[in-house]
Each structure stands twice: as C-alpha cells, then as structure tokens.
Amino acid sequence: MNQQIRRVSLVMLALFLLLMGNLVYWQVVRADQLSNDPRNTRTIIKEYSIQRGRMIAHGADGKDVVVAESVPTDDALKYLRKYPQGRRYGFVTGYYSLVFGRSLAEAVFNQFLIGQAPEQFAQNLVQLVSAEDKPGGNLVLTIDPKVQAAAEDALGDNKGAVVAMEPASGAVLALTSFPRYDPNALSTHDTDKMRSAWKQLNEDEDKPLLSRATAELYPPGSTFKLVTAAAALQDGMTPDSGIENSVSYTPPQTRVPIRNFGGEACLGNKQPITLAEALEVSCNTAFARLGNDLGTGKFVGMAEKFGLNAEPPYQLPAATSLIPTRLDPPALAQSAIGQRDVRVTPLQMVTVTATIANDGRRMAPFVVSKVLADDGSLVKSFKPKEVEEVLSAEQAGQMRSMMERVVAQGTGTAAQINGATVGGKTGTAQHRRGANPHAWFTGYAFNGDRSIAVAVIVESGGDLGSEATGGKVAAPIAKAVMEAYLGGAS
C-alpha cells in the first residue's frame, strides 16, 4: 500500500515539476519573444495605452519630416498610429496594426518606440516615481526626404525599386519600391476596413506589400560585371589588361554560345579589348571568357566579399543575395555577366557600388541613426560599421576610373551630371523566356563633400519593354536621385 502511495506521489511530483517548468519556460525564457511577436494582439492592445514614439526623416538640409506618429483618440484604444506621408515611407516604417501586428522598423525597434528598451530604464524609473506617462522613444531615420521624394517621382509608375546610400557611412538616403501601399490602411481602429485592405493588398498580383528594394531577388545582368572586374583586378589584372574579343564565346562543356548585345563583336572587333573598354561597352563575350579564366573560387569569393550568400547586415529584414558556390564552365561564364542563377536585391547592388566608391571598404547599411527621448535627449545612437575591406584603395580607384568611363562615353551617358564626378554600370537582365528584360543601373556621384551611391531596377523594361536597356530606362532615374542629394550639381 505504501509503495503504491509512493508511486502516485512520484507521478504527482513529476507532473508538478513539468507544470512549473512549463510556466517558467513560457513566462521567463520565452517572455520577451512572445511579447515582441507581432502576432500577439494582446500585447499590442496593451501597447495602445502608450503613446508610441515618432519616426522622423532627417534631411541633409536640416529639415525634418514626421513619417509616423501616434495621436490620442476618443475610443477604447488610447492612441491611433498615423503615417502623415502615406505611401512614401511604408517600406521603411512598416505598419503597426491591431490585427496584423508590426513590420519593418515598427517591429525591429518596437521596444524603443514603446519606451521599454534597456537603454530607457532610467526614463522608466523616473516615470514610475512621478506617475507621469511619457511617450516612447523617437526614431531618427537616415532617409533624406528630398532624396526619397526624388526617387519616388523618378521611378513613377514603373514596377521596380530604388535604393540610395551614403558610401562612407552606409546610411540609407532613399528606399522606395513600386507598387507601394499606405500603412494607414492597416493601422486604422476600424477592423473591418483593416481586414478589407489587407485582403485587397494580399490578393493584388502586383504585390504592393513586397519591398522590391530589399525583399525581392533579381538577376543583376551586366551590373554584376562590376564584381567580375573587381575579381580580375584582385587577381592581378589592370584596367589596361587585354582580353580576347569575339563575336561569340562558347564555354567548355556546352555548344550554346554567349553573344553580345546586338550580336556583334565589341568595338569593331578590336583585338584585344582591354578590361576598361570591356566594361565601358558592357562586352558580354569578354566578361564571360574572363569568368572562366578566373575560375569559380576567385569569382565566387569576390561576390561573397561584397555580401552575397550571407544575411545582409541591414537593420531591417532583407533577403539574402545568392550565387552558387559550385559552377561548371557554362554556369560560370553566364554568372560572370549576371545571368544564370545569380540573384540579388537592389540593396545588395547599391552596397557593391558604395563599397567601390568608399575605397573598397564595405559598410553595413542602416536606416535608423539614433533614438531620442521625448525631451530630445539621446537614448541610443547607431554608428557606421565597417563590415570588410573588399578591395584595396588602389583597386577601388581603378574600378572607379572604369565606371567613370562608362558614364562619360559608354553605356551610362544618361547618368551624367554637370559639375559632378559620376561612375556607374548599366544592366539588362534576362529573367524569363519570352519576357522583356529588367533594366538596371547602379552608380555613384561625388560633388564637393557629398557622395551618394544608387541602384535602380525597372522590371521588364517599364514602358520601353523589349527596347529597354539600363542606360535608357534606369540611368535617368538614378541621375534624378543623385542630383537631389548633390544639390548644386545639375
């Protein structure tokens, strides 16, 4: 009898310990994760009693624009989240929704915005003693309102994206995508309207909730010749090194030739063609041959130094740009001209260009520069962070000299800006059999003490369709964005 009681007692003790362990796991170990889960509507309802901090776009001209704020209401939820600029900043701010949770900056910086980050402990202690409610922290964005407006206006109704960055710091100056959405439709307290807007956005085949700037992967086309050229320089070539020039190039292990745009040899069949000339006219056969001459290890190694195959060191969620690490000769040749299975985001391509403009040093892109308390005091600042030295200063200078030839007299002349030094690379990327190619341009501009790097993609060539090239379609968009930041240059 005592033995049976002992067994029952042990079973009850085990169940009790399991119950206690479960409570500790969910209420202690997983507490923060559950609290920050954007699907946790109970947490969000509790947060509505707090005046969420603002998000502010800070311009180079000193003018600030409020892009997100919480205003008092007369309903059961004390505050309503509003986005005064509508669609313009939605792919940075994200949305703050009673039903659908949080996204982008609203999610990543949630603890700062509600005043509960560890850095805000002192503020919370004063608030507790004084019994006075204080708003959450305000995010100061690196986005320049003037540059953001220029990017949106220049892209227009073309499906695609624009990203601009300050090369020396990694600060994101503009980030836009089209189609876009209005986060106000998802922050309303009218849940019926909110659900209707959500349904409409998710059923739209153009995917307006998708940030094409950071979350969509594209073949980069000839813009990826920057990576191939950088690998060649690191392998000992110079801009004057010669490459065999031909009408077509058939890689080993295949009978399918790679041809140049227009089906002709580059520069009238000049022999040999230099690396600088090949980049200037975007010579497919030269770069495909160069890719196989370099070999997979050196080529892929350079791509990975620029950031491919690794999670982007960006403050907000972003897709990982990809390149296969095992490439046979046909795949290597096609990858060297940005085709086959290479996939990048516009954020990745502007990082490549910014690295070259920054003497070969790759900086982590960031979009929030600091968090301020309601009284303006500093809560936390986010400093520029160098990720890696991709190229030597000399090699980066050689890359810039070649990119500046592209804009001065090559395929990127539409990006020229009077009074500024501009370098760039065009791209026309095949992406689906029978579809019009994507049009790319990535480049940088210097004027006085200001510098900017930009990447632009227009899906399927926009209005020009099959006649589109990066030089015709994307380069003028990049020019408008660079001019907006450079100010005096025009």
Secondary structure, 3 states (H helix, E strand, C coil): CHHHHHHHHHHHHHHHHHHHHHHHHHHHHCHHHHHHCCCCHHHHHHHCCCCCCCEEEECCCCCEEEEEEEEECCCCCCEEEECCCHHHHHHHHCCEECCCEECHHHHHCHHHHCCCCHHHHHHHHHHHHHCCCCCCCEEEECCCHHHHHHHHHHHCCCCEEEEEECCCCCEEEEEEEECCCCCHHHHCCCHHHHHHHHHHHHHCCCCCCCCCCCCCCECCHHHHHHHHHHHHHHCCCCCCCEECCCCEECCCCCCCCEECCCCCCHHHHCCCEEHHHHHHCCCHHHHHHHHHHHCHHHHHHHHHHHCCCCCCCCCCCCCCCECCCCCCHHHHHHHCCCCCCCEECHHHHHHHHHHHHCCCEEECCECEEEEECCCCCEEEECCCCEEEECCCHHHHHHHHHHHHHHHHHCCCHHHCCCCCEEEEEEEEECCCCCCCCEEEEEEEEEECCEEEEEEEEEHHHHHHHHHCCHHHHHHHHHHHHHHHHHCCCC
